[in-house]
Amino acid sequence: MFFKLPLPRTLSEGGGVRQSGVNLSRELPRLRGGSTVVKIRINPDVSRSDSEVNRVFCPGCGNDVAVGERFCRVCGKEVSAPVAAAPAVGAPAKTSGKAIASLVCGLFLFAFPMSILAVIFGHLSLSEIRKSAGRIKGEGLAMTGLVLGYLGLAAIPVILIIAAIAIPNLLRARMAANESSAVGGVHTLMVAEVTYSSNHPQAGYTCSLSELAGAGLIQGNLAAGQQHGYTFELLGCSATEEGGANSQFRIVAYPVTQNTTGKRAFCSDESGIIKMDGNGSPQDCMSSGSAI
């Protein structure tokens, strides 16, 4: 890069310029009448301080003007500030994949493993973005994933407390529904026995669920002997006279899994009274059960 500076004749005839350079603040005011032009080469490889590179000269008198001053101290003329070079345009920043993963995992708010992954990916992506010096973006996505992840973790104790309260109540409600269904099943079998005995006077009552099902009196799970968590059995069929028709029968219904599918046992006989046992024993129901 070259600057053309008009120099006085004595300076041009004197054998050149000193290596240390020309004091422009002293020489330029005296150069107005000079006719000789000297080219001064500035080596761009030589390191200079910012104050030297950004030096401003008065267009009227050539005096050095400090950076930031608008007017020359010598002649008072307004000085324009140096134009800063525009920064080079680099490659566009890419979005962090870990930030996207954190946001996606955070959307599954109530999924315990996904909330943990959202927190992990969120912290990893924030660290990656801060160390990238602007080459990686996505801080907003990472922060959103972190917030959702921590919300999911904070909700876990609340969910556990609600489950601890609700699950026992649901089990009790389920057992109550199963017990109600068992009472209905015993009543259905009792009606079916009476109907079967009327249609088959020579045989009387039957102790076979398949015979009641074959007669079209029961169907479905009740015909198979198990319905809504209870097992149903027909037993104790006997005749009053030897060789006569069956005049007695027993119906029992008890839980498949005690204290899970039900708690009480139910039973009935030819008297038509339905009884229950609080401990779930069909034998105690028949011998000492209380009527419903």
Protein Blocks (a to p, Z undefined) as FASTA:
>chain_A
ZZdddddfklmmnopacfkbpafklmmmmmmmpcbdcdddddfkbccdfklmmpccdfkl
opacdehiabdfklopacdddddddddddddddddfklmmmmmmmmmmmlmklmmmmmmm
mmmmmmmmmmnnopaghklmmmmmmmmmmmmmmmmmmmmmmmmmmmmmmmmmmmmmmmmm
mmmmmmmmmmmmmmmmmmmmmnmpafbfklmmmnopagcjllnopaehiacddehiacfb
ghiacfbdcdddddfbghklombdcdddfkopacddfklpaklmmmmpccZZ
